[in-house]
Amino acid sequence: MILHSLASPFTALSLMLRIGSIGVAISSLESLVRPGDLGPGGLLSGEAQLTRARWLLPLGFLASQRVSVAITAVRLVAACAVVAGGSVFEVARIGAIVIALSTLLIRVRTPLSIHAAGTMVMVTFTGAALGLAAGTHRSMEFALAFIAAQACLSYFVAGASKLREPSWRSGRAIPVIASTLMWGNGRQAAVLKSHPRAAFALCWVTMTAECAFPLTLAVPLQVTIVLLACAAVFHIMTAIQMGLNSFVWAFGSTYPAIIFCWYLLHG
């Protein structure tokens, strides 16, 4: 019954926004509790990046720590509003627009700090904002189709790019990543190095699953749900092992769009 309700475009968009807004709220809080990162010399300082190109100079005010904190605070409030009341159309519409615009400003301010999860947040909330701004059944369908296509493309490209790398094909990539200071886990790295066959299998399972992700739109619905559940477990495990918690919410938020498109294609 819950799955069938996702055949409604607004229900699917609303659930997508509420899941994504949890991640937006977490990332915004992380920035606000460390405001020094947004100031001069901080990890997310906008000064150097805003002066790297002439066309960015009129946006120099974004480099201000106060401005960045204010934008992040507005983003946090909008995310909390969507999580709490995203099932109401106007709350979802205004929240999506505010989050999309604030995320765009943050992306312009610190483009070098944006990773795949940040890009997906930009895609999902911009697509949802455009669909909800028009407010028609068709516009929301287009928004969901765009988001689902972007999710499938992202997974496929991630898998295909890994297939090109000898380290992934040989099974060495995951142990190497696990050994790094930023993404590593010493205990996991030691286990994988002592079990090369397991490391080889993990590499190939990851690549195969990512490349096969677009099949979620073609297989029976029960199989689609299983594939999405496996993808969610994968993101949860990487969040635990590598600290990539933002990926859980950014990519997990696209799953309602994928289920909606499944109904659209098979209805």
URRA-V691792 format. One record per residue. N is the residue number from 0. RES is the residue in three letters. SS is DSSP state (2 for helix, 1 for strand, 0 for the rest). PSI is psi as a letter, one per 30 degrees, with the letter a starting at -180 (NA if undefined). Layout:
N;RES;SS;PSI
N;RES;SS;PSI
This chain:
0;MET;0;e
1;ILE;2;e
2;LEU;2;e
3;HIS;2;e
4;SER;2;f
5;LEU;0;f
6;ALA;0;f
7;SER;0;k
8;PRO;2;e
9;PHE;2;e
10;THR;2;e
11;ALA;2;e
12;LEU;2;e
13;SER;2;e
14;LEU;2;e
15;MET;2;e
16;LEU;2;e
17;ARG;2;e
18;ILE;2;e
19;GLY;2;e
20;SER;2;f
21;ILE;2;e
22;GLY;2;e
23;VAL;2;e
24;ALA;2;e
25;ILE;2;e
26;SER;2;e
27;SER;2;e
28;LEU;2;e
29;GLU;2;e
30;SER;2;e
31;LEU;2;f
32;VAL;0;f
33;ARG;0;i
34;PRO;2;f
35;GLY;2;f
36;ASP;2;f
37;LEU;2;f
38;GLY;0;a
39;PRO;0;k
40;GLY;0;f
41;GLY;0;l
42;LEU;0;e
43;LEU;0;g
44;SER;0;k
45;GLY;0;f
46;GLU;2;e
47;ALA;2;e
48;GLN;2;e
49;LEU;2;f
50;THR;0;g
51;ARG;0;f
52;ALA;0;k
53;ARG;2;e
54;TRP;2;f
55;LEU;2;f
56;LEU;2;e
57;PRO;2;f
58;LEU;2;g
59;GLY;2;f
60;PHE;2;f
61;LEU;2;f
62;ALA;2;f
63;SER;0;k
64;GLN;2;e
65;ARG;2;e
66;VAL;2;e
67;SER;2;e
68;VAL;2;e
69;ALA;2;e
70;ILE;2;e
71;THR;2;e
72;ALA;2;e
73;VAL;2;e
74;ARG;2;e
75;LEU;2;e
76;VAL;2;e
77;ALA;2;e
78;ALA;2;e
79;CYS;2;e
80;ALA;2;e
81;VAL;2;e
82;VAL;2;e
83;ALA;2;e
84;GLY;2;g
85;GLY;0;f
86;SER;0;f
87;VAL;0;k
88;PHE;2;e
89;GLU;2;e
90;VAL;2;e
91;ALA;2;e
92;ARG;2;e
93;ILE;2;e
94;GLY;2;e
95;ALA;2;e
96;ILE;2;e
97;VAL;2;e
98;ILE;2;e
99;ALA;2;e
100;LEU;2;e
101;SER;2;e
102;THR;2;e
103;LEU;2;e
104;LEU;2;e
105;ILE;2;e
106;ARG;2;e
107;VAL;2;e
108;ARG;2;e
109;THR;0;i
110;PRO;2;f
111;LEU;2;f
112;SER;2;g
113;ILE;0;k
114;HIS;0;a
115;ALA;2;e
116;ALA;2;e
117;GLY;2;e
118;THR;2;e
119;MET;2;e
120;VAL;2;e
121;MET;2;e
122;VAL;2;e
123;THR;2;e
124;PHE;2;e
125;THR;2;e
126;GLY;2;e
127;ALA;2;e
128;ALA;2;e
129;LEU;2;e
130;GLY;2;e
131;LEU;2;f
132;ALA;2;e
133;ALA;2;e
134;GLY;0;g
135;THR;0;l
136;HIS;2;e
137;ARG;2;e
138;SER;2;e
139;MET;2;e
140;GLU;2;e
141;PHE;2;e
142;ALA;2;e
143;LEU;2;e
144;ALA;2;e
145;PHE;2;e
146;ILE;2;e
147;ALA;2;e
148;ALA;2;e
149;GLN;2;e
150;ALA;2;e
151;CYS;2;e
152;LEU;2;e
153;SER;2;e
154;TYR;2;e
155;PHE;2;e
156;VAL;2;e
157;ALA;2;e
158;GLY;2;e
159;ALA;2;e
160;SER;2;e
161;LYS;2;e
162;LEU;2;f
163;ARG;0;f
164;GLU;0;k
165;PRO;2;e
166;SER;2;e
167;TRP;2;e
168;ARG;2;e
169;SER;2;f
170;GLY;0;g
171;ARG;0;f
172;ALA;2;e
173;ILE;2;e
174;PRO;2;e
175;VAL;2;e
176;ILE;2;e
177;ALA;2;f
178;SER;0;f
179;THR;0;l
180;LEU;0;e
181;MET;0;e
182;TRP;0;g
183;GLY;0;l
184;ASN;0;j
185;GLY;2;e
186;ARG;2;e
187;GLN;2;e
188;ALA;2;e
189;ALA;2;e
190;VAL;2;e
191;LEU;2;e
192;LYS;2;e
193;SER;2;f
194;HIS;0;i
195;PRO;2;f
196;ARG;2;e
197;ALA;2;e
198;ALA;2;e
199;PHE;2;e
200;ALA;2;e
201;LEU;2;e
202;CYS;2;e
203;TRP;2;e
204;VAL;2;e
205;THR;2;e
206;MET;2;e
207;THR;2;e
208;ALA;2;e
209;GLU;2;e
210;CYS;2;e
211;ALA;2;f
212;PHE;2;e
213;PRO;2;f
214;LEU;2;f
215;THR;2;f
216;LEU;2;f
217;ALA;0;f
218;VAL;0;l
219;PRO;0;l
220;LEU;2;e
221;GLN;2;e
222;VAL;2;e
223;THR;2;e
224;ILE;2;e
225;VAL;2;e
226;LEU;2;e
227;LEU;2;e
228;ALA;2;e
229;CYS;2;e
230;ALA;2;e
231;ALA;2;e
232;VAL;2;e
233;PHE;2;e
234;HIS;2;e
235;ILE;2;e
236;MET;2;e
237;THR;2;e
238;ALA;2;e
239;ILE;2;e
240;GLN;2;e
241;MET;2;f
242;GLY;0;g
243;LEU;0;i
244;ASN;2;f
245;SER;2;f
246;PHE;2;e
247;VAL;2;e
248;TRP;2;e
249;ALA;2;e
250;PHE;2;e
251;GLY;2;e
252;SER;0;f
253;THR;0;f
254;TYR;2;e
255;PRO;2;e
256;ALA;2;e
257;ILE;2;e
258;ILE;2;e
259;PHE;2;e
260;CYS;2;e
261;TRP;2;e
262;TYR;2;e
263;LEU;2;e
264;LEU;2;f
265;HIS;2;g
266;GLY;0;NA
